[in-house]
Structure formats: structure tokens, C-alpha cells
Amino acid sequence: PAARTRLEARWVQAPTPRINPRRRRRAAEPGQKRRRGAREAAGGAQDMMMELTRLVQKTVKESSWWERRGIDCSILAAAFFCLPPAFLLLGSSHIFCFVVGLMMMGVAHAVITIKGTHLASHGALSESQVWGKFWAVFFIEVICGSFSSHTGIQAHIKMHHAHTNVIGLGDSSVWKAPFLPRVVYLFLAPLAVPIITPLVALAHLRGQPAASVLRTVLMVSLGLYSHYWLLIHVSGFQSPTSALFCMLVCRAMFSVPYIHVNIFQQHIGLDMFSPTRRPKRIYQMSHGVLNLPRNLLLDWTFGHSLINCHVEHHLFPLLSDHMCLKVKPIVSRFLTEKQLPYLEDSYLSRLQTFFHKYQELMVLAPPITELVGV
């Protein structure tokens, strides 16, 4: 027992084995470096986004109301003023006047339903929240005859913009129709959008409050019936079939470029991200969004934020079309200085890419992009 006690005492008093601090440091370095690199990358991305936001906000504060909202509101007002002469020209017996009236109504309808609805969904038409809600209901439900304003804003703002190019969330997957051949999908199916949209909107009313369902049905019916009534009583169409066909032609006039622009031109075919491993906002938008070149017709009908300022729009979605155009030099210069991509491509180039890669991009799931070091 005495020997065991002395042995235990020596064991207790024995010095703790020393570990070489260099070895410990070398063993810990890889994991620490990865964590430190991730924190630095996250902090750097946040700092860059804050710096860019300050530059843009400074420009917005220095701009007048006319630049912030007035120009876009004037374009929408001009489209509404084109509707009365368009209805009158559609009643003419001269083919030239009839075609002019048809084109006027098609362009005006595109400006109001695409540009107006997009701006209204972002609240960019008014600084008042009350008026913002009114314009959202007016443009999305009455004029466009589309989803309820709540559903439209939920899908566009809270999903598409918040999760841009994230697989299963904001990747524009609702527009995919992989069972259709590429020629049909790209050039024929979009012509049925005016018919399909109200039907899909009715399907999305399930589970919503009764008051919201009733209002949406009434507003959509009001918009569609008003268009039909004016064609019968102002333009003088003799048969309901001819009036309905004219409605379809006017509403589908820009549906093909609308599908092209909103689906593959600026999102599908670019970098896609995983919901669990997504980059910071400035990396996500600079890699997953592109701008198209200036186009006089599409700039007026779709708006700058959907055409040549789409990167700026996704970084700052509350800005109007004209303000996106004004801050475009600031954003492009900033991203270039920070060595971030500022994607631009032509309409025809993107159309060719998508046509040849239709199977890969639309039928199969697009591959997930890993931004190494970000």
C-alpha cells in the first residue's frame, strides 16, 4: 500500500506533457483560415453593398420628384391618353386606320400592363403607402387581369427578388414548360398568355380570405369586361367573337418578347445558387442578373428596369425606371472597380444561347454555381 501511494503521488505530480505550440497552430490553421476567410468575405460583401447603397442614395436625394417618379408617371399617362383615339381608329372602315389603331392599343396595353404593373408592384409610383396599394390593385388586377395584388407582390417581391436564381425559390421555375418543344415554347405558347393568366390567377385564389377572392374576381372581371364593352360600343364591333379576337391580339402583341425578357434573357442560363449555400446579395445579383442593350421600343413598353438596367433594379428594387437609368453609371463603375461582374448581352445572343441549350436549361435542372472564395 505504501509503495502504491508513493507511485500515485508521483503520477499526480508528474508534469503534463507539453505540446509543441507550432504543431497546435499548424493543426488549427486550416479550419481557422476557412472560418476567418468566410467572415472576411461576408464582411467585405456587406461593406461593398453599404458603400454602393450610400452612393445611390446620395444620387436619389439629389434628384427631383420629376426624375424619381414624374417621368415614368408621364409615360403611363401618355399610354392612357392613346387609348381613346385607338378605340376610335379601330372603328374605321379603312384598313390603314384600323391597323394604326390596333398597334396603338397594343403598345399602350403593353406599357400599362408591363411597365405600369411592374412599377406598381414595387411601390415605385407613389411615396404614399395607401396610394401604393391602390395602384397595385388597379394595375395588377383591373388593367392586367392577372393575379391578386397580394399574390403578385408575394411571388415577385418576396420570392423572385429575395431569392434571385436560388434553385426552387426564385429561379423563375413557374414559367418552365418542359413538355413543350422549344419552338412552340419560345414563339407560339406566349400568344396564349392573355388566356392562361386569368385562369392561373383563379387557381391561386384557393385558401385566400373570402373578401380578397371577391375583390380580385370583381376587379379582373371589371377590367376584361370594360375592354370588351368599349370595343362593342365605341369601336363598333358587330360580333362578340371579333371583339374578343381583337382583345386577344392587343393583349398578346408583346407577349413573345415579354416571355423572352422575363424568363431566360436575364435569369435562366446565368449562375444558379443552392438555398443552403447562397452568396451575399451583391455577389448574387452581380452574377445572376444581366442587362440588355438600349432598345427604344422595349425601353418604353417594358421599362429600363426590365431591359437595360436590370442589374440596378435587382440591387435597388424600389427605384423607378428612370432612376435606375440615372444610377446605372454609378453601379457599373463601382462593380468594375471591385472586380465584380457587370453582365451585359444582346437580345439575339441570349435568344440563340437559350434556343440551342433549351434541353439543358428548361427540361433539365440547371447546375448549381459555387462561387469559390466568396
C-alpha positions in Angstrom: 0.0 0.0 0.0 2.8 2.5 0.8 4.5 1.8 -2.5 1.2 2.3 -4.3 0.6 5.5 -2.5 4.1 6.8 -3.5 3.5 5.8 -7.1 0.2 7.5 -7.3 1.7 10.6 -5.7 4.5 10.7 -8.4 1.8 10.2 -11.1 -0.3 13.1 -9.8 2.7 15.4 -9.6 4.1 14.4 -13.0 4.2 17.3 -15.3 1.6 17.5 -18.1 3.1 16.5 -21.4 3.9 19.7 -23.4 2.5 20.1 -27.0 4.6 21.9 -29.4 2.7 25.2 -29.9 3.8 25.3 -33.6 2.2 21.9 -34.1 -1.0 23.0 -32.4 -1.0 26.2 -34.5 -0.4 24.2 -37.7 -3.3 21.8 -36.8 -5.7 24.6 -36.2 -4.7 26.9 -39.1 -6.7 25.3 -41.9 -10.1 25.4 -40.1 -9.4 28.8 -38.7 -8.3 30.2 -42.1 -11.5 28.9 -43.6 -13.7 30.5 -40.9 -11.7 33.7 -41.0 -11.9 33.8 -44.8 -15.6 33.3 -44.7 -16.1 36.1 -42.1 -13.8 38.4 -44.1 -15.7 37.7 -47.3 -19.1 38.2 -45.7 -17.9 41.4 -44.1 -16.3 42.6 -47.3 -19.5 41.9 -49.3 -21.6 43.8 -46.7 -19.2 46.7 -46.7 -19.3 46.9 -50.5 -23.1 46.8 -50.5 -23.3 49.6 -47.9 -20.8 51.7 -49.9 -22.8 51.3 -53.1 -26.1 52.0 -51.3 -24.7 55.3 -49.9 -23.6 56.4 -53.4 -27.0 55.5 -54.9 -29.0 57.1 -52.1 -26.9 60.3 -52.5 -27.9 60.5 -56.1 -31.6 59.8 -55.3 -31.7 62.5 -52.7 -30.2 65.0 -55.1 -32.8 64.1 -57.8 -36.1 66.0 -58.2 -39.6 64.4 -58.0 -39.8 64.6 -61.8 -36.7 62.3 -62.1 -37.7 60.0 -59.2 -41.3 59.4 -60.3 -42.6 62.0 -62.7 -41.1 60.8 -65.9 -42.4 57.2 -65.5 -45.8 58.5 -64.5 -45.9 60.7 -67.6 -45.1 57.7 -69.8 -48.0 55.8 -68.2 -50.3 58.8 -68.6 -49.4 59.1 -72.3 -50.3 55.4 -72.8 -53.7 56.0 -71.2 -54.3 59.1 -73.5 -53.5 56.9 -76.5 -56.5 54.6 -75.7 -59.4 56.9 -76.8 -58.0 57.5 -80.3 -57.1 53.8 -80.6 -60.7 52.8 -79.9 -62.0 55.3 -82.5 -59.4 54.1 -85.1 -60.5 50.5 -84.5 -64.0 51.5 -85.7 -62.7 52.9 -89.0 -63.5 51.0 -92.3 -60.1 51.9 -93.7 -57.6 49.1 -93.2 -54.7 51.5 -92.6 -56.5 53.4 -89.8 -57.7 50.1 -88.3 -54.1 48.8 -88.2 -52.8 52.0 -86.7 -55.5 51.8 -84.0 -54.6 48.1 -83.4 -50.9 49.0 -83.0 -51.7 52.0 -80.7 -53.8 49.8 -78.5 -51.3 47.0 -78.4 -48.4 49.3 -77.5 -50.5 51.2 -74.9 -51.7 48.0 -73.3 -48.1 46.7 -73.1 -46.9 50.0 -71.4 -49.7 49.9 -68.9 -49.7 46.2 -68.1 -46.0 45.5 -68.1 -44.3 48.8 -67.2 -47.2 50.0 -65.0 -47.8 46.7 -63.3 -44.1 46.2 -62.6 -43.7 49.7 -61.1 -46.9 49.3 -59.1 -45.8 46.0 -57.6 -42.6 47.7 -56.3 -44.5 50.7 -55.0 -42.5 53.0 -57.3 -45.4 55.1 -58.5 -46.1 56.9 -55.2 -44.4 57.6 -51.9 -47.7 57.1 -50.1 -48.4 53.5 -48.9 -52.1 54.0 -49.3 -51.8 55.1 -52.9 -49.2 52.4 -53.5 -51.7 49.7 -52.5 -54.4 51.4 -54.7 -52.1 51.4 -57.8 -51.1 47.8 -57.1 -54.7 46.7 -57.2 -55.6 48.9 -60.2 -52.7 47.8 -62.4 -52.3 44.2 -61.4 -56.0 43.2 -61.1 -58.1 45.6 -63.1 -55.7 46.5 -66.0 -53.6 43.4 -66.3 -56.4 41.0 -65.3 -53.8 38.9 -63.5 -53.2 37.5 -60.0 -54.5 39.2 -56.9 -52.2 42.1 -55.9 -51.2 40.2 -52.7 -50.2 37.1 -54.7 -48.4 39.0 -57.4 -46.4 41.0 -54.9 -45.7 37.9 -52.8 -44.4 36.0 -55.9 -42.4 38.8 -57.4 -41.1 40.8 -54.5 -40.8 38.3 -51.6 -39.7 35.3 -53.7 -38.1 36.4 -57.0 -36.2 39.4 -55.7 -35.4 38.0 -52.3 -34.2 34.7 -53.8 -33.0 35.6 -57.3 -31.6 32.5 -59.1 -31.9 30.3 -56.0 -33.0 26.9 -57.1 -36.6 26.2 -56.1 -37.3 29.6 -54.8 -36.5 32.5 -57.1 -35.4 30.7 -60.3 -38.4 31.6 -62.5 -39.3 27.9 -62.4 -43.0 28.7 -62.6 -42.6 29.7 -66.2 -41.0 26.5 -67.3 -42.9 24.1 -69.6 -40.5 21.3 -70.3 -43.2 19.2 -72.0 -43.3 21.8 -74.9 -40.9 21.7 -77.8 -38.6 24.7 -77.9 -40.1 26.3 -81.0 -43.6 26.1 -79.5 -42.5 27.3 -76.1 -40.5 30.3 -77.4 -42.7 31.6 -80.2 -46.2 30.1 -80.1 -47.1 29.4 -76.5 -46.6 33.0 -75.3 -49.5 34.1 -77.5 -51.9 32.2 -75.2 -50.6 34.2 -72.1 -53.7 36.5 -72.1 -55.9 33.5 -71.8 -53.9 31.4 -69.5 -53.1 34.2 -67.0 -56.6 34.8 -65.6 -57.2 31.0 -65.3 -54.0 30.5 -63.4 -54.9 33.6 -61.3 -58.2 32.0 -60.3 -56.4 28.8 -59.3 -54.2 30.8 -57.0 -57.2 32.2 -55.1 -57.6 29.0 -53.1 -57.0 29.4 -49.5 -57.3 33.2 -49.5 -59.8 35.2 -47.5 -63.2 35.5 -49.0 -63.0 39.3 -49.2 -59.8 39.1 -51.2 -61.2 36.5 -53.5 -64.4 38.5 -54.1 -62.4 41.7 -54.8 -60.0 40.0 -57.2 -62.8 38.3 -59.2 -64.7 41.6 -59.4 -61.6 43.7 -60.4 -60.4 41.2 -63.0 -63.9 40.9 -64.4 -64.3 44.7 -64.5 -61.0 45.1 -66.5 -61.8 42.5 -69.0 -65.5 43.5 -69.5 -64.6 47.2 -69.8 -62.2 46.4 -72.7 -64.9 44.2 -74.4 -67.6 46.8 -73.8 -65.6 49.7 -75.3 -64.8 47.6 -78.4 -68.5 46.9 -78.9 -69.9 50.4 -78.2 -67.1 52.7 -79.2 -65.2 50.8 -81.9 -68.4 49.4 -83.3 -67.5 45.7 -83.5 -70.6 43.8 -84.6 -70.0 40.4 -83.2 -68.6 39.3 -79.7 -66.2 36.9 -81.5 -64.5 39.7 -83.4 -64.3 41.9 -80.3 -62.8 39.0 -78.2 -60.3 38.2 -81.0 -59.2 41.9 -81.1 -58.7 41.8 -77.3 -56.5 38.8 -77.7 -54.4 40.4 -80.5 -53.9 43.6 -78.5 -53.0 41.8 -75.3 -50.7 39.2 -76.9 -48.9 41.7 -79.1 -45.8 41.9 -76.8 -46.2 38.5 -75.1 -43.4 36.8 -77.0 -40.7 39.4 -76.1 -42.2 39.6 -72.6 -41.6 35.9 -72.0 -38.1 36.1 -73.6 -37.1 39.0 -71.4 -38.5 37.9 -68.1 -37.6 34.3 -68.3 -34.3 33.4 -70.0 -32.9 36.8 -71.1 -31.9 37.9 -67.6 -32.0 34.9 -65.2 -32.3 31.4 -66.6 -29.0 30.4 -68.1 -27.0 32.5 -65.6 -25.4 31.4 -62.4 -27.8 29.4 -60.1 -27.4 29.0 -56.4 -28.3 26.5 -53.7 -30.8 27.5 -51.0 -28.3 26.4 -48.3 -25.2 27.9 -49.8 -26.0 31.2 -51.4 -23.7 34.2 -51.8 -24.1 37.6 -50.3 -26.5 39.9 -52.0 -24.0 41.9 -54.1 -22.4 38.7 -55.4 -25.8 37.1 -56.0 -27.1 40.0 -58.1 -23.9 40.7 -60.0 -23.6 37.0 -61.0 -27.2 36.2 -61.6 -28.6 39.2 -63.5 -27.7 40.8 -66.8 -28.7 43.9 -68.8 -29.8 44.1 -72.3 -28.8 46.9 -74.6 -30.9 50.0 -75.1 -34.0 49.4 -77.2 -36.4 52.3 -78.0 -39.5 50.1 -78.2 -38.8 47.8 -75.3 -37.5 50.7 -73.1 -40.8 52.4 -73.4 -43.1 49.4 -73.1 -41.2 47.3 -70.6 -39.2 50.0 -68.8 -35.5 50.4 -68.1 -35.6 48.2 -65.0 -36.5 45.2 -67.2 -34.2 45.9 -70.1 -31.0 47.8 -69.8 -31.0 48.5 -66.1 -32.0 45.1 -64.7 -28.8 44.7 -62.6 -29.5 48.1 -61.0 -33.2 47.1 -60.5 -32.3 43.9 -58.6 -29.8 45.7 -56.4 -32.2 48.6 -55.7 -35.8 47.3 -56.4 -37.6 50.4 -55.0 -36.2 52.7 -57.7 -38.3 53.8 -60.6 -37.2 53.0 -64.2 -35.7 56.5 -64.8 -33.8 56.4 -61.5 -32.4 53.0 -62.4 -31.1 54.6 -65.7 -29.7 57.5 -63.8 -27.7 55.4 -61.3 -26.5 52.9 -63.9 -23.1 54.6 -64.4 -22.5 54.6 -60.7 -23.4 50.9 -60.3 -21.4 49.7 -63.4 -18.3 51.7 -62.4 -18.5 50.5 -58.8 -18.8 46.8 -59.7 -16.0 47.1 -62.2 -13.7 48.8 -59.7 -14.5 46.0 -57.2 -13.7 43.4 -59.9 -17.3 42.1 -59.8 -19.1 41.0 -63.0 -21.4 43.5 -64.7 -23.2 41.3 -67.2 -24.5 42.6 -70.5 -25.6 40.8 -73.6 -27.7 41.3 -76.7 -31.2 40.1 -77.1 -30.3 38.0 -80.2 -27.3 36.4 -78.5 -29.3 35.3 -75.5 -32.1 34.0 -77.7 -29.6 31.9 -79.7 -28.0 30.6 -76.5 -31.3 29.6 -75.0 -32.6 28.1 -78.2 -29.6 25.8 -78.5 -29.5 24.9 -74.8 -33.2 24.5 -74.3 -32.9 20.9 -73.2 -30.2 21.8 -70.6 -31.8 24.9 -69.2 -35.5 24.2 -69.3 -36.0 20.5 -69.4 -33.2 19.5 -67.1 -32.4 21.2 -63.8 -29.8 23.9 -64.3 -26.5 23.2 -62.5 -25.7 25.0 -59.2 -22.9 27.5 -59.2 -20.3 27.5 -56.5 -18.6 30.9 -56.1 -15.2 29.8 -54.8 -13.8 32.2 -52.2 -17.0 34.1 -51.8 
